[in-house]
Amino acid sequence: MSEQVATTVLGTVLGGLLAIVGGFLASMFSQRLARDEEKRTVVREKCEKVYKFTTEVKDWSAEQRAIVVARSSGKDAGTGTPFQLENRASDVVMLVRLYMPALVADAEALRASSEELSLLCDELDAGGSNARAEDATRAVALDRAVADVSKRLRSKLETLIQF
């Protein structure tokens, strides 16, 4: 009889331990899945912001190129819409460094090209004169660089967003 009691007690204790370990493992696994999903959600949101900011920089660049080209032809094209380029380009670089380190080189290239175009436009605005043909050529090249980097960044972001 005592052997039967020992077997019953052992079975009960062993079953209880397995239930405790199983509950602990299930809880740990569930928390890990929730944490990973939350991380993916945050990265996806940051990718969407970078995508939006990159598109804004690209659109601004095209507008500035058109203004410089028009001014080089002697037309008054104004100064374009006010835009905080430095903030957007810096935001792109910051977000990319924090959440998508593989894209840092492209983000830095976007910022460098757009800042160079911004400086060209600032110089022309400060001088108050029409742009020369070489200014228009430079603006077109810089806009093309911004557009190329923007396209490359957005393509990579689309891939990241789909994970």
C-alpha positions in Angstrom: 0.0 0.0 0.0 2.8 2.4 0.8 4.3 1.8 -2.6 1.0 2.8 -4.2 0.8 5.9 -2.1 4.4 6.8 -3.0 3.6 6.4 -6.7 0.5 8.5 -6.4 2.4 11.3 -4.5 5.3 11.1 -6.9 2.9 11.4 -9.9 1.1 14.3 -8.3 4.3 16.2 -7.5 5.8 15.5 -10.9 2.5 16.6 -12.6 2.4 19.8 -10.5 6.1 20.6 -11.4 5.4 20.0 -15.1 2.4 22.3 -14.9 4.4 25.0 -13.2 7.2 24.7 -15.7 4.8 24.6 -18.7 2.9 27.7 -17.4 6.2 29.6 -16.9 7.4 28.6 -20.4 4.1 29.6 -22.0 4.1 32.9 -20.3 7.7 33.6 -21.3 7.0 32.7 -24.9 3.9 34.8 -25.0 5.8 37.8 -23.6 8.6 37.4 -26.2 6.1 37.2 -29.0 4.3 40.4 -27.8 7.6 42.2 -27.4 8.7 41.2 -30.9 5.4 42.4 -32.4 5.6 45.7 -30.6 9.2 46.2 -31.9 8.0 45.4 -35.4 5.2 47.9 -35.1 7.5 50.7 -33.9 10.0 50.0 -36.7 7.2 50.0 -39.2 5.9 53.3 -38.0 9.4 54.8 -38.2 9.9 53.4 -41.7 6.6 55.1 -42.7 7.8 58.4 -41.3 11.2 58.2 -43.1 9.3 57.3 -46.3 7.1 60.4 -45.9 10.0 62.7 -45.0 12.1 61.4 -47.9 9.2 62.1 -50.3 8.9 65.6 -49.0 12.6 66.2 -49.5 12.4 64.8 -53.0 9.4 67.0 -53.9 11.1 70.1 -52.4 14.2 69.3 -54.4 12.2 69.1 -57.7 10.5 72.4 -56.9 13.8 74.2 -56.2 15.4 72.7 -59.4 12.5 74.1 -61.4 12.9 77.5 -59.8 16.6 77.7 -60.5 16.1 76.5 -64.1 13.4 79.1 -64.7 15.6 81.8 -63.2 18.5 80.8 -65.5 16.1 81.4 -68.4 15.4 84.9 -67.1 11.9 84.1 -65.7 10.8 85.1 -62.3 10.0 81.9 -60.5 9.8 83.1 -56.9 11.4 81.2 -54.1 9.1 78.3 -53.7 7.3 77.1 -50.7 9.0 77.5 -47.4 10.3 74.2 -46.2 12.3 73.2 -43.2 14.7 71.0 -45.2 17.3 70.8 -42.5 14.8 69.4 -40.1 13.4 66.8 -42.5 16.8 65.7 -43.8 18.1 65.5 -40.2 15.0 63.6 -39.1 15.5 61.1 -41.9 19.1 60.5 -40.8 18.2 60.3 -37.1 15.4 57.8 -37.6 17.5 55.7 -39.9 20.4 55.6 -37.5 18.1 54.5 -34.6 15.8 52.0 -36.4 17.4 51.1 -39.8 21.2 51.3 -39.5 21.7 49.5 -42.8 20.3 52.6 -44.6 22.5 55.2 -43.0 24.7 55.8 -46.1 21.7 56.5 -48.2 20.2 58.8 -45.6 23.5 60.7 -45.3 23.7 61.0 -49.1 20.1 62.4 -49.2 20.9 65.0 -46.6 24.2 66.0 -48.3 22.6 66.5 -51.7 19.6 68.3 -50.4 21.7 70.6 -48.2 23.9 71.4 -51.2 20.9 72.3 -53.3 19.5 74.4 -50.4 22.8 76.3 -50.2 22.7 77.0 -53.9 19.2 78.3 -53.7 20.1 80.4 -50.6 23.0 81.9 -52.5 20.8 82.8 -55.5 18.1 84.3 -53.2 20.7 86.3 -51.3 22.2 87.6 -54.6 18.8 88.5 -56.0 20.0 87.8 -59.5 19.0 85.3 -62.1 20.7 82.0 -62.1 23.4 81.2 -64.6 23.3 78.2 -66.9 25.9 76.5 -64.7 23.7 77.1 -61.6 20.8 75.4 -63.5 23.0 72.5 -64.5 24.2 72.1 -60.8 20.6 72.3 -59.6 19.5 69.6 -62.1 22.4 67.3 -61.0 21.7 67.8 -57.3 17.9 67.2 -57.8 18.7 64.1 -59.8 21.0 62.9 -56.9 18.2 63.6 -54.4 15.7 61.8 -56.5 18.0 58.8 -57.0 18.8 58.4 -53.3 15.2 59.0 -52.4 14.0 56.3 -54.8 16.6 53.9 -53.4 15.7 54.7 -49.8 12.0 54.3 -50.5 12.5 51.0 -52.2 14.5 49.6 -49.2 11.9 51.0 -46.8 9.1 49.3 -48.7 11.0 46.0 -48.2 11.4 46.7 -44.5 7.8 47.7 -44.0 6.6 44.4 -45.5 8.2 42.2 -42.8 
